[in-house]
């Protein structure tokens, strides 16, 4: 069973493999009215990632930890719960111990300011993103590319977008992206991403449920200057869906229709 650690009352062992090697995963969850939003999707992603990494964790353990956190940190306004799963202590060396004792580390954080509805300013990061196929989509603790990208983000930007080796847009330092192109939406395939976001998955389902066509494939920079481009949105599970009004010096359309997808319904999906 995973050891539960509350960061407001306990420290983390210095030999924890999450600290030593980034050996673990994390989820960042918006809490609203005492409930974890998109809880089923967050749990499914962490459990799937834990299985891929060989870290023992059950759905019952994870759900109990989320419920305990919501009870512990009760507050009237929305807040953010960070859940870190590590393999536990392991000493020196990359080889994981045969019998690991995982840790779930939970912390409470204030909601960040919400972005303006008229759209945000972005830039292309100078840090390129290389996605190892064995780790694609995992929200692992090893996020140094994103750290460097955020550190070098221009002061006037809300977010920086990261490109892959072929120059295609992949994702933001803390968001996924989706392009509205002609009669359909286009987003990079999950198996090409460093982080396959929970809100990305939710938005794809939401758009398809209302009858929109969503395709997964490469998003080249040239597409953004196309006459077919109707808008670009960013998304994550804390702030929801954010329209982009400029990327570098390129001005992008922000039609009123984009506001119809930035709705409360994206956060009100019930736990299943």
N, C-alpha and C positions, 0 to 999 in steps of 0.2 A: 504494500500500500504506500502511496506517495506521502511523504512528510509535508505537512502544510506549514508554510512560513508567512507571517504577517510582517511586512517590512517596517511597520510603525512600532514594533515591539521586539524584533529579533534581527540579528545579523545573519549573514550567510557564511558557511564554512569556507575558509580560504582555499581548500583543496577541491571545491566544487568544480565539476567538469564544464559547467556552463561558463564559469569565469575563466577557466584555463584554456578551453578550446572552442567555446561557443557551442558546446554539445547540448543542444536543447532547442526549444521552440517558444514562441510567445504569441499571445492574442491581446488585442487592444479593443475593449468592448465599451460601447456607450450604454450607460445605465439611465433609464428613464422611469420615473414613478416607482422606483424600487425594483425594477425588472431589467434583466440583461436583454438588450435588443439583439435580434438575430442570433439568439443563443444557440439554436440547433445547428446553425451553419458554423458558428465559431467552434462549437464542440466537435462537430464532424471534421473540421479541418485539423484541429489539434490532435484528435484521435488518429486520423489518417496519417498525419506527419509522425506521430509517436510510433505507429506501426512500421512506417518506412525506416525509422531510425533504430528500431528495436528497443524502445523505452517502454516498459510496461505501465499502462494507464488504462483504467476502465471508464466507461461512460458515467457510471454511478459516482465514482470518485470526483470526476470533473464537474458534473452537475451539482454535487453536494458542495464543492468548493465555491462555485458561482453563487449558490443560494446563501452560503455562509457569509460571503463578501457583501452581498446586497443587504443582509441583516446587520452586519457589523458597521457598515459605512452609510447608514441611512441619512439622506439629506433631501430637502425639497426640490432642489434644482438638479438638472442633468449633470452627471459626472462620468469620469472615465475609469474603468477598471483595467489594470494591466495584470495579465496572468502569464507567468513564466514557468515553463516546465524544463527542468534540467535532469540529466541522467544521475545526478547526485555526486558524491565524492568518489574519487578514483585514483588519486595519487598521480605521480609523474608518468608520462607516456601516453601515446594516442590510443593504445589498445584498451577498449572498455572492459571493465570487470565483468566476469561471467554472471555474477549476481549483483545487479545494481539496485540501489535504493533511491528512487527518483524523488525530486522535490517539486512541489508546486508553491511558487512564491507570488503573493498577491499584494497589490498596492493600489491606493486610491489617489486620483488626480483630478484637478479641476478641468472643466471643459475648455478647450481653446476658443478664441473668438471665431465666430462663424464668418465665412468669406462674404463679400458683397454680392447680392443677387445679380448685379449687372455684369458680373464676370471678373476674372482675375488675370493678372499679368504673370507670364511665365517666360522661361528661357530654356534653351537646350543646354544641358550640363556638359562641362568639359570632361567629366568622368564617364568613361564608357562602362557599360554593364555586360559582363560575360556570365552567361547562365550555364552552369554545369547540369547536363541532362539528369544526372542522378539526384540533383537537389532542386530541380525546377518546381516552382510553385510553393515550396516549403517556406513558411514564415519562421526561419531559423534564427538563432541568436547571432549568427555570423553576418553582419550587415555593414561591413566597413565601406563598401562602395557607396552606400546610401549616406553614411556618415560624412564621407569626403564630399559628396555631391551637395549635401545640405550645408556643410561648412563653407563651400565656395559659392553658394547661391547669391546672386546680386541682391542688394538691400531692398530694391523696389519690387522684387518678385515674391509671389505667393508660393511658387513651387518651381522646381527644375525638372525637366523631362530627360530621361536617360535613353541613349541609343545603344543598339547592339552592334556587333562587329560589321554588319553589312550597312550600317547607317540608318536602319529602320528604328522608328520610335517604339519603345517597349513599355515603359511605365515611368511614373514620377518617383521621386525619392521617398514619398510616403503615400502614393496614390496609384491607381490604375487609370487607364485612359480609354476613351471610346470616341470614334469619329462618326459624325452623321454625314453620310456621303450619298447624295442623290436620293434614291428610294430605300436605302438600307443603312444600318449601323455596321461599323467595322471596328473590331478590337483584336489585339494580338492574342494568339492562341495561348491557353493556359500553360501548355508544356514548353513555351518559349519564355516564360516570365520567371523572374526571381521570386516574386510573391504573387500568387493568384488570390486576389482579394475576395473577402466575403461580400462586400458591397458590389463588386464587379459581378459576381455570380448572381446576387439578388437582382441587380439591374437587368441583366440578360433575361432572367425569368420574367421580370416585370414587363419588359418591352415585348417579349414574345407573347406573353399572355394577352396583351392589348392589341396584338396583330402586327407589330412591327417586325421586319426581317432583321436579324442580327447575324452577321458573318464573323468568323474568326480567321484572321490571316494577317500578313505583314502590313504595317502602316508606315508607308514611306513618307519622307518629308515632302516629296513632290505633290502628294495628294492634298496637302493642306493649302496649296496655292491653286488647286483645281477649281473651276467654275462650279463643280458639283458639290463642293464642300459647304455644308449648311451649319456646321458647328462642331466644336470639340468640347468634350466634358471630361473632368477628372472625378474620381470617386474614392472614398474610403468609408469605413464603418463608423467613424466618429462624426464627420461633418456631412456625409451624404454625397450628393452630386453637385459639382461645381462647374459652371460654364467658363471657358477660357476666352478672353477677349483679345489677347495678343500673345504671340510666341516669338521671342526675339523682336525683330522689327515688323513682323507680319501681323496685320490686323485681321482678326477672325470674326465672322458673323456670330451674333448672339441673338437669334430670333426669340420672340416671346414663347414659342412652342417649347423651348428648352425648359422653361419654368414648370411645365406640366409634369416632368419626371422628378423634380426635386420636391417630392411630396412626403407627408407624414407616413403614407402607406409603406414606404420603403423600410421604415423602422418598426412597423407594427406587426410584422410577421410573427405568428405565434410559435412557441416551442412545440415541436412535434416529437 
